[in-house]
Amino acid sequence: MESAATAPSARTTPTFRDATDADVDTLVALIESAYRGDSSRAGWTTEADILQGQRTDPEGVLEVVESPDSRLLTVEQDGRVVACCQLEHRGAYAYFGMFAVSPALQGAGLGKAVIAEAERLARETWGATEMHMTVISVREDLIAWYERRGYRRTGRTTPFPYGDERFGIPQRDDLEFELLVKELA
């Protein structure tokens, strides 16, 4: 357990930067802690009841870091990586993914700040007019959070990659991804 002196503070202004190769292991650990296993249960974004196994791996994170059309936005507070998200340029729109906030900081407004910065960067860097993301359709609380940020459900779905353990081991047979879209002003 962290002491109050070393625990990240939700009151410290976050700093944003692009991830580097040196961040890969830290980012994998952050993403895993936000979604899988017992540590994820400290926050509200856990997928531990619907998926076991890994959420991502070093190869997948490194691919995003090194892709010329992508960036992995890394967020630090008090010198520690506490959040991240992927932005990928896809023509007129940007794709938002690999979003993770440290479970200890969830619910304190950091996620809102990260998504707002991601939207700003997509508009200003690439001239994106929309942000797209996919969310597991049974994640109603998470989808509702995105809807409060201006995203809309499209009803367009893609199958979950059952049998590909790089994305986890499903604990139910009704998983699919739904596309959420937000127009960027």
ChimeraX attribute file (.defattr): number of C-alpha atoms within 10 A of each C-alpha:
attribute: neighborCount
match mode: 1-to-1
recipient: residues
	/A:1	5
	/A:2	7
	/A:3	7
	/A:4	8
	/A:5	7
	/A:6	9
	/A:7	13
	/A:8	20
	/A:9	15
	/A:10	17
	/A:11	10
	/A:12	10
	/A:13	12
	/A:14	20
	/A:15	13
	/A:16	17
	/A:17	12
	/A:18	15
	/A:19	22
	/A:20	14
	/A:21	12
	/A:22	9
	/A:23	17
	/A:24	21
	/A:25	14
	/A:26	13
	/A:27	26
	/A:28	21
	/A:29	15
	/A:30	21
	/A:31	26
	/A:32	21
	/A:33	24
	/A:34	28
	/A:35	27
	/A:36	22
	/A:37	17
	/A:38	11
	/A:39	16
	/A:40	21
	/A:41	18
	/A:42	15
	/A:43	17
	/A:44	15
	/A:45	21
	/A:46	22
	/A:47	20
	/A:48	19
	/A:49	13
	/A:50	18
	/A:51	19
	/A:52	17
	/A:53	15
	/A:54	17
	/A:55	22
	/A:56	18
	/A:57	17
	/A:58	15
	/A:59	12
	/A:60	13
	/A:61	21
	/A:62	20
	/A:63	15
	/A:64	19
	/A:65	21
	/A:66	14
	/A:67	11
	/A:68	10
	/A:69	14
	/A:70	19
	/A:71	20
	/A:72	29
	/A:73	22
	/A:74	23
	/A:75	23
	/A:76	17
	/A:77	17
	/A:78	15
	/A:79	10
	/A:80	12
	/A:81	20
	/A:82	25
	/A:83	27
	/A:84	28
	/A:85	24
	/A:86	22
	/A:87	25
	/A:88	22
	/A:89	19
	/A:90	14
	/A:91	13
	/A:92	12
	/A:93	21
	/A:94	28
	/A:95	21
	/A:96	23
	/A:97	16
	/A:98	19
	/A:99	20
	/A:100	25
	/A:101	24
	/A:102	25
	/A:103	22
	/A:104	20
	/A:105	18
	/A:106	19
	/A:107	14
	/A:108	12
	/A:109	11
	/A:110	20
	/A:111	19
	/A:112	14
	/A:113	14
	/A:114	23
	/A:115	17
	/A:116	13
	/A:117	14
	/A:118	23
	/A:119	24
	/A:120	16
	/A:121	16
	/A:122	23
	/A:123	19
	/A:124	11
	/A:125	10
	/A:126	17
	/A:127	16
	/A:128	22
	/A:129	17
	/A:130	19
	/A:131	24
	/A:132	19
	/A:133	18
	/A:134	19
	/A:135	18
	/A:136	20
	/A:137	19
	/A:138	14
	/A:139	16
	/A:140	11
	/A:141	11
	/A:142	16
	/A:143	20
	/A:144	14
	/A:145	12
	/A:146	20
	/A:147	15
	/A:148	10
	/A:149	13
	/A:150	13
	/A:151	20
	/A:152	17
	/A:153	18
	/A:154	10
	/A:155	11
	/A:156	10
	/A:157	16
	/A:158	14
	/A:159	11
	/A:160	17
	/A:161	15
	/A:162	14
	/A:163	10
	/A:164	10
	/A:165	14
	/A:166	14
	/A:167	17
	/A:168	20
	/A:169	17
	/A:170	21
	/A:171	12
	/A:172	9
	/A:173	9
	/A:174	12
	/A:175	19
	/A:176	16
	/A:177	19
	/A:178	22
	/A:179	18
	/A:180	22
	/A:181	22
	/A:182	19
	/A:183	14
	/A:184	16
	/A:185	9
